[in-house]
């Protein structure tokens, strides 16, 4: 279902409208790097060996949906918007899949794909500052964990 934002622009339940995008930075890219220290802490815990959404990757952001995730330890900061469920659907294929996504607990994908299937959901305190954005994201974020952990992994 589409809605109008406070600026009058149409936005979907999973989308980020142009006004929100502009609050993060002045440049025109939709690529927003995961904060490095944040990623490093997750990598130390989960030992990733595959990123299906690398910066500077394929233009459409979906090409890696056709790459096997079987047996991989995946970190995925997918394109935010209607493509999120397509990436979440791949979690079962991976040994371990960890996603950084907007904390949109009112969406179908959250209720159908995250709540019943995730091993763990971590809500991030505050708002992350992605890449070289001048401001924090205009939305809260969460980390979703699917699959198995390595022996000895813990959150401490």
N, C-alpha and C positions, 0 to 999 in steps of 0.2 A: 504494500500500500504506500503510495507516495503522499507526502505532506508538504506544506509550504513552511519554510523556515521564517524566522522573524524578519528576514530581509526580503521575503516574498519568493525566494527561489525554491524550486521543487527539490525535495530530497527524499530518498527511500529510507526504510528502517535501518538498513545496514550502511548507508552512504554517508559521506562527509560533504556538507555543502560548501560552496565556494567561499562564503564568508568565514567559515571555520578554518578552511585551508589558508586563507589570507592572514589569519591571526597568528599562524605558526611562523610565517616567513614572507619575504617579499619575492622570492624567486618562483619560477613557474614549474618546477619539477614536482611530480607526485612520488618521487623516491625519497623516503625518510629513513636514514640509517638508525638502527637500534643504538641507543646510548652504549658506548663501548664498555664502560665499567659494568653496566647492567648485564650485557651479554657475557662478559668474562666470568662473572659470578655464576651465571647459569651453566656456562660451558664447564667450569670447574666441577660442578655437581653432576652434569649429565654427559659430558664427553661427546659432544656432537661431531659427526663426520659428514653431514650433508645439510646444505642450506638451499632449499628450492627457490628462494627469492633473493638471489644475490643482487647487490647494487650494480647497475650497469648491465643487468641481464637482458634477456629478450624483451623487446618493446612491449608486447602485450601482457606480460606478467603471468601468463598462463602456460607457457611452453613446458615448464617443469611438471605440470599436471600429467604429462605423458611420459615422464621418466619414472622408472621403478623406485619405490621407496623401501622395498623389501629388505629387511635386515638392517636398515640404517637407523642411526641416532640423529634425528632431525630437529633442527631449530628452524622455525618458520615464523617470520614477521610478514604475513601475506599482504597483498594490496588490500587496503581497507575499503570495503564496499560490498557489492553483491557477490563478489568472488569468494568471500570468506568461507561459505559452506563447502565449496568445491575443494578447498585445501583441507578443511577439517575432515572431510570424508576420507582422506588418505591416511589418517592416523592409524587405522587398524592394520595397515600394510607394514608400517615401520616397527622396528624393535622398540623404539621410544620416540615419541613426537612431542615437542614442546612448542607451544604457540604463544606469541605475544600479539594480543588483539585488543580492540576497544572493549571495555567492560559494558557491553550492551546486553544487560540481563533481560530486556524486554523483547528480544528478537526470537524468531522461531528457531534459528540455528542454536541459540543458547539453550533453549528448552528441549530441543529434539536431539542435538548432537553433543552438547557439553554436559549438561546435568546428568543424563543417564549413563554416559560413557567415560567421562574423564576420571582418571585416577585421583587427580588433585586440581583444585582451582585456587590460584593465589591472586587476591585483589591487591593492587599496588597502591600504597599510601601516597597521596599527592598525585601530581601529574608529571609524566615523563617529558623531557625535552629531547626531541628527536633531531639528529643531525645538527645542522647549523641554524636551526630555527631560533628566532629571537625570543620567542615565548614558549612556554610549555604547551603541550597539546591541549586542545579545547575539550578534551574528553578524558575520563579515567581509563586506565588500562588494567588488564589482567593477564596472568600467565596460566595456560591450561596445559596439563601434563597427561599424556596417554601412554600406555604401554608399561614395560617393565624397567626397573632401575638396575644399575649394576650393583653387585654386592659391595657393601661398604658405603654406598651413597647415603647421604643424609642431608638435612637442611642446616645443620649446625656447623 
